[in-house]
């Protein structure tokens, strides 16, 4: 018998997770399957009970259930608890244990692409203050980033995100207009909203006219292949990081949690990007 993994979310039928985890299973020489458990909001409790009956080994959680899943878990690890969201559940000895791999997956993708990055000397600006921003903020703070400023349309959401700081990290909450003016202060700019995502590919949250040469401009959107923000970043001499790596590495961290193995995922990122460039089904 092989592993049984899956994804709980709504909508979820177009998720790339089955393809990604199938690649991991093949790469590690493991038997198993990854299923989509698309679950409407009025059926969440029933679906989770059904998962307990089929003895799933682990599952991912996507929108809108990353917070809603928590009361159904037996334990939540300290990092996921601090973020306030769970995207990975590992079933161990009959217990459901919640984890969050989003932010750590982002940091891993950043360091894989730009291994010369010293996060302890990196001034960071995060654009947006939603669920993705929470995981990324906390992971960068735990990695030692000295400054992580937050720019968001709603200041109160930025202040809520700022409360996740730890260690010696300092943070300020800015308006998007202030961030645009002060852009030259930052070594790493992380765009965490859905602005610029297909089908609204012309959208761009701020102008990069003041970006520092050789800064890293990152957008967690993975489709289109290159967002408007990243195109401008390239034109202005900045380095770029798209969302493909984060998608793969957060999944790899979940797979590693479930199977207690390490996944070398660089080639999966490359294969995934080739699929996207060819506009074929992953």
VOTI-555086 format. One line per 3 residues: their letters; for each residue x, y, z of N, C-alpha, C. Coordinates in Angstrom, 3 decimals. Layout:
BEGIN
A	X,Y,Z,X,Y,Z,X,Y,Z ~ ...
This chain:
BEGIN
XXX	0.829,-1.202,0.000,0.000,0.000,0.000,0.859,1.246,0.000 ~ 0.406,2.253,-0.749,1.145,3.492,-0.811,0.510,4.573,0.040 ~ 1.084,5.769,-0.064,0.560,6.917,0.665,-0.745,7.405,0.047
XXX	-1.568,8.041,0.860,-2.724,8.774,0.364,-2.652,10.196,0.903 ~ -2.463,11.140,-0.019,-2.425,12.556,0.313,-3.559,13.259,-0.425 ~ -3.787,14.524,-0.083,-4.834,15.239,-0.784,-4.846,16.717,-0.469
XXX	-5.843,17.391,-1.008,-6.004,18.830,-0.851,-7.446,19.140,-0.500 ~ -7.629,19.897,0.573,-8.947,20.369,0.979,-9.034,21.857,0.683 ~ -10.012,22.260,-0.099,-10.189,23.669,-0.420,-11.416,23.873,-1.282
XXX	-11.708,25.144,-1.583,-12.841,25.444,-2.450,-12.671,26.842,-3.049 ~ -12.622,26.961,-4.364,-12.553,25.864,-5.333,-11.147,25.254,-5.355 ~ -11.035,24.023,-5.809,-9.737,23.346,-5.782,-9.491,22.475,-6.998
XXX	-10.470,22.317,-7.865,-10.343,21.339,-8.948,-9.241,21.676,-9.944 ~ -8.835,22.959,-10.030,-7.783,23.333,-10.981,-6.404,23.406,-10.335 ~ -6.287,22.951,-9.105,-5.018,23.019,-8.393,-3.927,22.228,-9.109
XXX	-2.702,22.736,-9.035,-1.534,22.036,-9.580,-0.949,21.028,-8.585 ~ -1.497,20.976,-7.378,-0.915,20.115,-6.340,-0.823,18.647,-6.718 ~ -1.848,18.053,-7.366,-1.704,16.639,-7.734,-0.498,16.392,-8.628
XXX	-0.306,17.224,-9.629,0.845,17.070,-10.530,2.156,17.195,-9.755 ~ 2.234,18.201,-8.875,3.463,18.441,-8.128,3.804,17.241,-7.249 ~ 2.832,16.739,-6.516,3.113,15.645,-5.592,3.330,14.316,-6.313
XXX	2.735,14.165,-7.462,3.053,12.993,-8.278,4.526,13.005,-8.687 ~ 5.063,14.193,-8.995,6.483,14.295,-9.318,7.343,13.911,-8.117 ~ 6.942,14.352,-6.931,7.704,14.015,-5.730,7.681,12.508,-5.471
XXX	6.512,11.892,-5.608,6.400,10.455,-5.382,7.319,9.680,-6.333 ~ 7.304,10.067,-7.607,8.166,9.409,-8.590,9.631,9.615,-8.248 ~ 9.972,10.832,-7.906,11.367,11.169,-7.630,11.900,10.395,-6.436
XXX	11.059,10.199,-5.432,11.489,9.515,-4.221,11.285,8.006,-4.293 ~ 10.720,7.514,-5.425,10.477,6.090,-5.573,9.415,5.559,-4.633 ~ 8.426,6.407,-4.326,7.362,6.024,-3.407,6.069,5.750,-4.169
XXX	5.251,4.867,-3.622,3.932,4.608,-4.162,2.918,5.476,-3.429 ~ 1.929,5.946,-4.171,0.909,6.738,-3.505,0.064,7.525,-4.482 ~ -0.865,8.272,-3.935,-1.774,9.079,-4.748,-2.076,10.383,-4.019
XXX	-2.406,11.383,-4.806,-2.764,12.695,-4.268,-4.102,13.084,-4.882 ~ -5.102,13.296,-4.031,-6.459,13.534,-4.498,-6.941,14.945,-4.148 ~ -7.825,15.462,-4.973,-8.493,16.725,-4.686,-9.761,16.435,-3.895
XXX	-9.851,17.021,-2.704,-11.050,16.896,-1.886,-11.752,18.258,-1.868 ~ -12.313,18.616,-3.025,-12.983,19.919,-3.103,-14.174,19.922,-2.153 ~ -14.252,20.946,-1.317,-15.201,20.947,-0.210,-15.899,22.287,-0.107
XXX	-17.196,22.309,-0.328,-17.955,23.554,-0.188,-18.047,23.927,1.287 ~ -18.218,25.205,1.598,-18.198,25.649,2.997,-19.205,24.944,3.896 ~ -20.337,24.541,3.361,-21.337,23.886,4.208,-21.054,22.393,4.415
XXX	-19.973,21.905,3.809,-19.672,20.473,3.904,-18.316,20.191,4.541 ~ -17.682,21.202,5.133,-16.324,21.024,5.643,-16.262,19.962,6.738 ~ -17.122,20.040,7.709,-17.066,19.085,8.817,-17.284,17.649,8.334
XXX	-18.239,17.461,7.440,-18.503,16.116,6.914,-17.314,15.588,6.120 ~ -16.691,16.464,5.332,-15.528,16.040,4.538,-14.377,15.622,5.448 ~ -14.140,16.378,6.502,-13.045,16.040,7.407,-13.305,14.729,8.128
XXX	-14.542,14.487,8.489,-14.882,13.205,9.105,-14.639,12.050,8.121 ~ -14.967,12.281,6.859,-14.743,11.251,5.832,-13.251,10.976,5.662 ~ -12.419,12.009,5.745,-10.974,11.823,5.626,-10.446,10.968,6.772
XXX	-11.023,11.119,7.937,-10.585,10.283,9.060,-10.953,8.816,8.822 ~ -12.059,8.603,8.166,-12.503,7.229,7.902,-11.615,6.522,6.883 ~ -11.099,7.291,5.882,-10.275,6.652,4.847,-8.801,6.598,5.239
XXX	-8.464,7.131,6.404,-7.100,7.059,6.929,-6.090,7.701,5.985 ~ -6.381,8.939,5.598,-5.443,9.702,4.788,-4.162,9.927,5.591 ~ -3.003,9.917,4.914,-1.718,10.097,5.602,-1.385,11.561,5.856
XXX	-1.936,12.434,5.052,-1.691,13.857,5.208,-2.419,14.605,4.118 ~ -2.674,15.874,4.350,-3.329,16.660,3.314,-2.966,18.133,3.436 ~ -3.053,18.804,2.310,-2.865,20.247,2.270,-4.209,20.936,2.450
XXX	-4.140,22.179,2.891,-5.337,22.993,3.087,-5.124,24.304,2.338 ~ -6.077,24.665,1.492,-5.987,25.929,0.777,-7.233,26.754,1.067 ~ -7.332,27.914,0.419,-8.446,28.819,0.680,-9.768,28.097,0.455
XXX	-10.769,28.370,1.295,-10.793,29.385,2.373,-10.629,28.775,3.762 ~ -9.891,27.664,3.889,-9.929,26.890,5.131,-8.644,26.904,5.961 ~ -7.679,27.753,5.638,-6.410,27.709,6.363,-6.559,28.099,7.829
XXX	-7.545,28.905,8.133,-7.842,29.236,9.526,-8.950,28.339,10.075 ~ -9.940,28.053,9.241,-11.093,27.264,9.686,-10.725,25.839,10.083 ~ -9.609,25.317,9.543,-9.210,23.941,9.830,-8.719,23.774,11.270
XXX	-8.242,24.834,11.882,-7.534,24.732,13.162,-8.354,24.068,14.271 ~ -9.638,24.403,14.456,-10.395,23.737,15.536,-10.535,22.224,15.361 ~ -10.329,21.714,14.163,-10.480,20.284,13.906,-9.186,19.501,14.142
XXX	-8.101,20.204,14.484,-6.802,19.562,14.634,-6.534,19.182,16.082 ~ -5.720,18.150,16.257,-5.324,17.736,17.603,-4.178,18.586,18.130 ~ -3.288,19.005,17.217,-2.151,19.837,17.601,-1.825,20.794,16.459
XXX	-1.227,21.934,16.795,-0.722,22.879,15.797,0.692,23.257,16.203 ~ 1.647,23.148,15.292,3.025,23.454,15.669,3.167,24.957,15.917 ~ 4.239,25.334,16.601,4.387,26.707,17.093,4.439,27.729,15.961
XXX	5.092,27.371,14.857,5.189,28.318,13.736,3.809,28.579,13.128 ~ 3.050,27.524,12.848,1.714,27.693,12.281,0.813,28.440,13.252 ~ 0.989,28.179,14.533,0.192,28.875,15.539,0.488,30.365,15.529
XXX	1.760,30.737,15.385,2.126,32.154,15.359,1.570,32.848,14.127 ~ 1.541,32.132,13.009,1.015,32.694,11.764,-0.511,32.744,11.792 ~ -1.112,31.803,12.521,-2.560,31.743,12.609,-3.210,31.057,11.432
XXX	-2.451,30.224,10.730,-2.984,29.532,9.554,-2.243,28.219,9.359 ~ -2.954,27.227,8.841,-2.394,25.891,8.582,-2.616,25.551,7.123 ~ -1.564,25.118,6.437,-1.721,24.669,5.046,-1.339,23.205,4.855
XXX	-0.863,22.568,5.933,-0.431,21.173,5.856,-0.854,20.446,7.123 ~ -1.483,19.293,6.953,-1.864,18.454,8.086,-1.172,17.105,7.930 ~ -0.463,16.696,8.960,0.207,15.394,8.987,-0.522,14.509,9.982
XXX	-0.882,13.325,9.550,-1.550,12.372,10.430,-0.493,11.452,11.036 ~ -0.321,11.552,12.343,0.676,10.752,13.058,0.006,10.057,14.242 ~ 0.060,8.724,14.252,-0.531,7.950,15.337,-1.982,8.348,15.585
XXX	-2.700,8.584,14.501,-4.107,8.937,14.599,-4.382,10.385,14.921 ~ -3.344,11.184,15.171,-3.533,12.599,15.488,-3.324,13.464,14.254 ~ -4.138,14.493,14.126,-3.985,15.474,13.054,-3.166,16.649,13.587
XXX	-2.006,16.861,12.974,-1.090,17.909,13.435,-0.922,18.935,12.318 ~ -1.137,20.201,12.639,-1.115,21.254,11.640,0.224,21.970,11.546 ~ 0.614,22.275,10.299,1.844,23.000,10.009,1.558,24.081,8.959
XXX	2.504,24.979,8.789,2.402,25.977,7.722,3.725,26.026,6.984 ~ 3.710,25.681,5.703,4.945,25.647,4.909,5.044,26.799,3.921 ~ 4.040,27.680,3.880,4.025,28.744,2.866,5.241,29.667,2.968
XXX	5.428,30.253,4.137,6.525,31.210,4.292,7.891,30.567,4.164 ~ 8.058,29.398,4.767,9.344,28.709,4.682,9.618,28.254,3.248 ~ 8.547,27.902,2.529,8.713,27.565,1.117,9.174,28.763,0.311
XXX	8.657,29.938,0.655,9.103,31.163,-0.029,10.592,31.400,0.228 ~ 11.004,31.320,1.487,12.414,31.572,1.822,13.311,30.559,1.124 ~ 12.891,29.324,1.075,13.703,28.296,0.393,13.821,28.614,-1.094
XXX	12.732,29.062,-1.707,12.786,29.400,-3.137,13.714,30.584,-3.380 ~ 13.683,31.554,-2.478,14.554,32.727,-2.594,16.025,32.326,-2.519 ~ 16.361,31.497,-1.541,17.761,31.121,-1.353,18.245,30.139,-2.405
XXX	17.339,29.355,-2.974,17.725,28.472,-4.081,18.062,29.304,-5.320 ~ 17.278,30.347,-5.568,17.489,31.184,-6.759,18.652,32.144,-6.575 ~ 18.793,32.695,-5.367,19.841,33.677,-5.090,20.584,33.268,-3.815
XXX	21.461,32.270,-3.918,22.143,31.731,-2.731,23.086,32.728,-2.064 ~ 23.408,33.815,-2.743,24.275,34.825,-2.148,23.517,35.745,-1.194 ~ 22.218,35.584,-1.084,21.414,36.460,-0.240,21.686,36.187,1.230
XXX	22.040,37.216,1.959,22.215,37.137,3.409,21.021,37.843,4.047 ~ 20.053,37.063,4.467,18.818,37.659,4.978,19.052,38.486,6.237 ~ 20.127,38.217,6.954,20.409,38.996,8.159,20.882,40.410,7.839
XXX	21.123,40.659,6.555,21.529,42.007,6.127,20.578,42.561,5.064 ~ 19.396,41.990,4.969,18.466,42.332,3.900,17.309,43.174,4.418 ~ 17.128,44.343,3.797,16.005,45.227,4.123,14.845,44.832,3.211
XXX	13.718,44.480,3.816,12.604,43.886,3.088,11.381,44.797,3.102 ~ 10.693,44.824,1.970,9.380,45.456,1.878,8.387,44.405,1.412 ~ 7.316,44.203,2.174,6.247,43.294,1.777,5.056,44.124,1.319
XXX	4.562,43.820,0.131,3.383,44.478,-0.417,2.179,43.581,-0.179 ~ 1.220,44.064,0.604,0.054,43.264,0.958,0.159,42.772,2.382 ~ -0.989,42.415,2.967,-1.004,41.974,4.361,-2.004,40.845,4.579
XXX	-2.221,40.030,3.558,-3.150,38.909,3.657,-2.495,37.654,4.195 ~ -3.145,36.515,3.947,-2.664,35.251,4.478,-1.282,34.876,4.003 ~ -0.997,35.076,2.715,0.331,34.738,2.192,1.401,35.624,2.831
XXX	1.066,36.897,3.012,2.015,37.828,3.618,2.368,37.405,5.044 ~ 1.407,36.851,5.771,1.655,36.454,7.160,2.743,35.382,7.245 ~ 2.622,34.357,6.419,3.616,33.294,6.446,4.983,33.780,6.013
XXX	5.021,34.598,4.960,6.295,35.101,4.446,6.944,36.045,5.451 ~ 6.146,36.921,6.035,6.687,37.853,7.034,7.353,37.087,8.169 ~ 6.631,36.128,8.726,7.165,35.408,9.887,8.421,34.613,9.530
XXX	8.431,33.986,8.359,9.597,33.201,7.949,10.816,34.095,7.744 ~ 10.622,35.264,7.151,11.740,36.196,6.956,12.230,36.755,8.288 ~ 11.295,37.008,9.210,11.686,37.489,10.538,12.493,36.423,11.277
XXX	12.048,35.180,11.202,12.774,34.101,11.878,14.137,33.860,11.238 ~ 14.261,34.203,9.943,15.557,34.068,9.260,16.499,35.220,9.590 ~ 16.005,36.224,10.333,16.870,37.288,10.822,16.851,38.583,10.045
XXX	15.903,38.769,9.145,15.843,40.036,8.396,15.723,41.198,9.380 ~ 16.611,42.190,9.313,16.601,43.268,10.310,15.438,44.237,10.152 ~ 14.991,44.433,8.907,13.874,45.347,8.630,12.902,44.666,7.687
XXX	11.640,44.597,8.096,10.579,44.122,7.209,9.434,45.123,7.304 ~ 9.371,46.019,6.345,8.286,46.988,6.313,7.108,46.432,5.518 ~ 5.942,46.946,5.805,4.708,46.443,5.210,3.967,47.590,4.547
XXX	3.591,47.413,3.297,2.777,48.405,2.596,1.460,47.762,2.203 ~ 0.369,48.404,2.610,-0.946,47.831,2.346,-1.958,48.957,2.221 ~ -3.022,48.681,1.458,-4.058,49.697,1.301,-4.748,50.016,2.619
XXX	-4.882,48.997,3.481,-5.540,49.179,4.772,-4.495,49.106,5.880 ~ -4.274,50.214,6.568,-3.217,50.283,7.577,-3.454,49.306,8.719 ~ -4.714,49.085,9.104,-5.004,48.204,10.241,-4.542,46.774,9.967
XXX	-4.682,46.324,8.721,-4.217,44.970,8.373,-2.689,44.909,8.421 ~ -2.055,45.993,8.000,-0.604,46.051,8.102,-0.134,46.008,9.548 ~ -0.848,46.690,10.429,-0.490,46.680,11.847,-0.661,45.288,12.435
XXX	-1.707,44.573,12.011,-1.915,43.211,12.499,-0.767,42.298,12.070 ~ -0.284,42.484,10.844,0.842,41.700,10.343,2.116,42.037,11.116 ~ 2.288,43.287,11.429,3.479,43.760,12.146,3.639,43.074,13.501
XXX	2.544,42.627,14.091,2.596,41.978,15.397,3.286,40.609,15.347 ~ 3.520,40.094,14.128,4.190,38.804,13.985,5.712,38.913,14.076 ~ 6.221,40.136,14.236,7.671,40.291,14.251,8.267,39.557,15.447
XXX	9.503,39.125,15.266,10.189,38.406,16.335,11.669,38.744,16.273 ~ 12.414,38.348,17.303,13.833,38.649,17.339,14.067,40.142,17.334 ~ 15.040,40.586,16.557,15.375,42.018,16.505,14.798,42.706,15.271
XXX	13.888,42.034,14.559,13.298,42.615,13.354,12.502,43.872,13.691 ~ 12.727,44.923,12.902,11.972,46.162,13.039,11.027,46.290,11.853 ~ 9.843,46.853,12.089,8.851,46.982,11.020,8.102,48.300,11.128
XXX	7.784,48.852,9.972,6.907,50.009,9.880,5.809,49.683,8.886 ~ 4.659,50.313,9.071,3.544,50.147,8.152,3.429,51.403,7.302 ~ 3.449,51.200,5.981,3.435,52.311,5.037,2.202,52.236,4.148
XXX	1.842,53.368,3.576,0.870,53.339,2.490,1.592,52.886,1.226 ~ 0.842,52.461,0.225,1.466,52.062,-1.036,2.197,53.233,-1.673 ~ 1.660,54.434,-1.510,2.307,55.630,-2.078,3.640,55.899,-1.378
XXX	3.670,55.746,-0.063,4.925,55.941,0.678,5.955,54.892,0.274 ~ 5.512,53.663,0.129,6.431,52.588,-0.272,7.034,52.862,-1.639 ~ 6.213,53.342,-2.542,6.688,53.646,-3.890,7.773,54.708,-3.864
XXX	7.607,55.721,-3.025,8.596,56.792,-2.923,9.886,56.312,-2.258 ~ 9.776,55.402,-1.303,10.931,54.963,-0.515,11.558,53.670,-1.020 ~ 11.249,53.261,-2.225,11.625,51.945,-2.721,13.139,51.709,-2.734
XXX	13.910,52.766,-2.865,15.365,52.617,-2.955,15.983,52.138,-1.643 ~ 15.210,52.100,-0.554,15.728,51.647,0.739,15.801,50.122,0.851 ~ 15.172,49.410,-0.092,14.951,47.981,0.115,15.791,47.101,-0.825
XXX	16.283,45.990,-0.250,17.041,44.996,-1.013,16.129,43.906,-1.580 ~ 14.984,43.698,-0.932,14.038,42.660,-1.332,12.628,43.213,-1.234 ~ 11.893,43.138,-2.348,10.500,43.592,-2.402,9.650,42.378,-2.739
XXX	8.658,42.081,-1.883,7.854,40.865,-2.042,6.393,41.257,-2.262 ~ 5.880,40.972,-3.436,4.490,41.275,-3.776,3.643,40.047,-3.454 ~ 2.723,40.182,-2.482,1.997,39.013,-1.989,0.506,39.023,-2.315
XXX	0.035,40.017,-3.051,-1.389,40.084,-3.366,-1.678,39.393,-4.696 ~ -2.948,39.388,-5.090,-3.335,38.784,-6.368,-3.282,39.776,-7.524 ~ -2.824,40.995,-7.274,-2.733,41.999,-8.331,-1.771,41.526,-9.413
XXX	-2.230,41.543,-10.662,-1.398,41.094,-11.775,-1.592,39.645,-12.150 ~ -2.447,38.935,-11.402,-2.690,37.523,-11.694,-3.622,37.388,-12.896 ~ -3.404,36.334,-13.681,-4.297,36.012,-14.787,-5.729,35.898,-14.250
XXX	-6.733,36.537,-14.891,-6.698,37.152,-16.221,-6.420,38.653,-16.216 ~ -6.121,39.234,-15.043,-5.878,40.684,-14.959,-4.384,40.971,-15.004 ~ -3.778,40.607,-16.126,-2.318,40.610,-16.221,-1.701,41.997,-16.328
XXX	-2.491,43.007,-16.609,-1.946,44.364,-16.712,-1.866,45.059,-15.358 ~ -2.436,44.441,-14.323,-2.445,45.061,-12.999,-1.062,45.113,-12.380 ~ -0.800,46.194,-11.648,0.489,46.353,-10.973,0.266,47.182,-9.723
XXX	0.698,46.691,-8.576,0.351,47.307,-7.307,1.066,48.633,-7.069 ~ 2.325,48.759,-7.500,3.067,50.017,-7.405,3.984,50.145,-8.610 ~ 4.471,51.355,-8.827,5.518,51.586,-9.819,6.869,51.288,-9.184
XXX	7.815,50.839,-9.999,9.163,50.531,-9.509,10.181,51.580,-9.945 ~ 9.721,52.775,-10.199,10.633,53.800,-10.729,11.793,54.109,-9.780 ~ 11.611,53.844,-8.483,12.661,54.134,-7.508,13.381,52.885,-6.996
XXX	13.212,51.765,-7.699,13.833,50.534,-7.221,15.358,50.638,-7.273 ~ 16.017,50.040,-6.300,17.474,50.052,-6.233,18.047,49.056,-7.237 ~ 19.063,49.433,-8.001,19.684,48.482,-8.930,20.149,47.228,-8.183
XXX	19.858,46.092,-8.780,20.249,44.786,-8.250,19.420,44.335,-7.049 ~ 18.416,45.113,-6.663,17.480,44.622,-5.650,16.740,43.412,-6.221 ~ 16.197,42.589,-5.356,15.380,41.453,-5.788,13.912,41.853,-5.687
XXX	13.216,41.770,-6.802,11.779,42.029,-6.822,11.083,40.685,-7.014 ~ 10.222,40.365,-6.086,9.600,39.041,-6.051,8.087,39.184,-6.124 ~ 7.463,38.292,-6.884,6.002,38.273,-6.998,5.556,36.832,-6.806
XXX	4.694,36.583,-5.827,4.312,35.197,-5.561,3.265,34.677,-6.542 ~ 2.717,35.557,-7.390,1.824,35.112,-8.459,2.617,34.195,-9.397 ~ 2.043,33.056,-9.800,2.775,32.162,-10.705,2.158,32.088,-12.097
XXX	1.036,32.737,-12.289,0.454,32.795,-13.618,-0.184,34.162,-13.790 ~ 0.299,34.983,-14.741,1.149,34.654,-15.879,2.590,34.309,-15.466 ~ 3.320,33.799,-16.414,4.690,33.381,-16.135,5.514,34.550,-15.605
XXX	5.299,35.734,-16.160,6.010,36.930,-15.725,5.011,38.071,-15.598 ~ 4.787,38.544,-14.391,3.807,39.598,-14.162,4.332,40.942,-14.659 ~ 3.429,41.900,-14.743,3.806,43.257,-15.143,4.866,43.830,-14.208
XXX	4.737,43.536,-12.906,5.709,44.026,-11.927,7.101,43.480,-12.222 ~ 7.195,42.198,-12.529,8.499,41.603,-12.793,9.093,42.092,-14.105 ~ 8.246,42.349,-15.081,8.744,42.904,-16.347,9.377,44.262,-16.117
XXX	8.700,45.104,-15.333,9.276,46.428,-15.048,10.564,46.289,-14.247 ~ 10.578,45.369,-13.291,11.781,45.159,-12.483,12.981,44.825,-13.361 ~ 12.779,43.914,-14.314,13.859,43.556,-15.240,14.334,44.767,-16.020
XXX	13.383,45.539,-16.510,13.726,46.715,-17.317,14.510,47.750,-16.526 ~ 14.348,47.737,-15.217,15.031,48.726,-14.375,16.291,48.162,-13.717 ~ 16.716,46.997,-14.146,17.980,46.438,-13.686,17.909,45.672,-12.380
XXX	16.711,45.355,-11.920,16.572,44.561,-10.699,16.602,43.076,-11.036 ~ 16.874,42.266,-10.049,16.758,40.815,-10.182,15.315,40.421,-9.852 ~ 14.851,39.309,-10.405,13.446,38.955,-10.214,13.312,37.530,-9.683
XXX	12.195,37.312,-8.982,11.850,35.994,-8.465,10.343,35.829,-8.617 ~ 9.940,34.859,-9.444,8.505,34.644,-9.631,7.960,33.670,-8.580 ~ 6.673,33.356,-8.684,6.034,32.543,-7.664,6.144,31.046,-7.857
XXX	6.809,30.613,-8.924,6.857,29.176,-9.216,7.622,28.405,-8.143 ~ 8.737,28.968,-7.726,9.554,28.291,-6.729,8.832,28.147,-5.402 ~ 8.156,29.215,-4.969,7.417,29.139,-3.711,6.372,28.042,-3.767
XXX	5.647,27.958,-4.880,4.612,26.943,-5.033,5.197,25.534,-4.878 ~ 6.340,25.301,-5.528,6.951,23.972,-5.485,7.561,23.684,-4.115 ~ 8.270,24.664,-3.547,8.987,24.397,-2.299,8.069,24.309,-1.088
XXX	6.954,25.063,-1.086,6.031,24.867,0.037,5.418,23.469,-0.030 ~ 5.190,22.989,-1.273,4.688,21.615,-1.437,5.750,20.602,-1.031 ~ 7.003,20.872,-1.368,8.087,19.953,-1.006,8.217,19.840,0.510
XXX	8.079,20.960,1.209,8.173,20.927,2.668,7.031,20.113,3.278 ~ 5.847,20.207,2.680,4.726,19.379,3.143,5.020,17.901,2.907 ~ 5.505,17.590,1.710,5.831,16.199,1.366,6.905,15.649,2.301
XXX	7.892,16.481,2.597,8.957,16.060,3.508,8.407,15.789,4.905 ~ 7.452,16.600,5.328,6.828,16.388,6.635,6.098,15.052,6.669 ~ 5.365,14.760,5.596,4.575,13.523,5.545,5.437,12.271,5.462
XXX	6.524,12.342,4.683,7.296,11.135,4.376,8.620,11.039,5.118 ~ 9.001,12.116,5.820,10.274,12.162,6.542,11.448,11.906,5.605 ~ 11.351,12.474,4.404,12.452,12.421,3.437,12.719,13.831,2.928
XXX	13.916,14.049,2.395,14.254,15.347,1.810,14.069,15.280,0.302 ~ 13.405,16.290,-0.255,13.156,16.333,-1.695,14.030,17.408,-2.331 ~ 14.879,17.012,-3.259,15.631,17.962,-4.072,14.703,18.371,-5.212
XXX	14.175,19.596,-5.147,13.057,19.973,-6.021,13.424,20.937,-7.141 ~ 14.703,21.276,-7.308,15.079,22.232,-8.356,14.588,21.807,-9.734 ~ 14.745,20.527,-10.042,14.357,20.062,-11.369,12.842,20.080,-11.544
XXX	12.086,19.950,-10.452,10.636,20.023,-10.525,10.204,21.460,-10.828 ~ 10.901,22.435,-10.233,10.627,23.842,-10.551,10.830,24.085,-12.038 ~ 11.956,23.602,-12.568,12.261,23.780,-13.988,11.194,23.133,-14.868
XXX	10.798,21.925,-14.525,9.786,21.214,-15.306,8.443,21.941,-15.252 ~ 8.099,22.458,-14.060,6.851,23.193,-13.894,6.864,24.455,-14.756 ~ 7.988,25.158,-14.766,8.092,26.378,-15.572,7.984,26.062,-17.071
XXX	8.553,24.952,-17.482,8.446,24.555,-18.875,6.994,24.280,-19.241 ~ 6.258,23.668,-18.322,4.837,23.416,-18.541,4.085,24.731,-18.705 ~ 4.377,25.697,-17.832,3.675,26.978,-17.891,4.008,27.737,-19.169
XXX	5.284,27.713,-19.555,5.677,28.401,-20.795,4.984,27.813,-22.008 ~ 4.802,26.501,-21.972,4.142,25.846,-23.084,2.635,25.898,-23.009 ~ 2.142,26.474,-21.864,0.695,26.594,-21.635,0.011,25.246,-21.756
XXX	0.669,24.207,-21.233,0.091,22.870,-21.231,-0.409,22.553,-19.848 ~ -1.165,21.514,-19.710,-1.737,21.145,-18.425,-0.704,20.432,-17.570 ~ -0.499,20.951,-16.356,0.446,20.311,-15.431,-0.227,19.130,-14.750
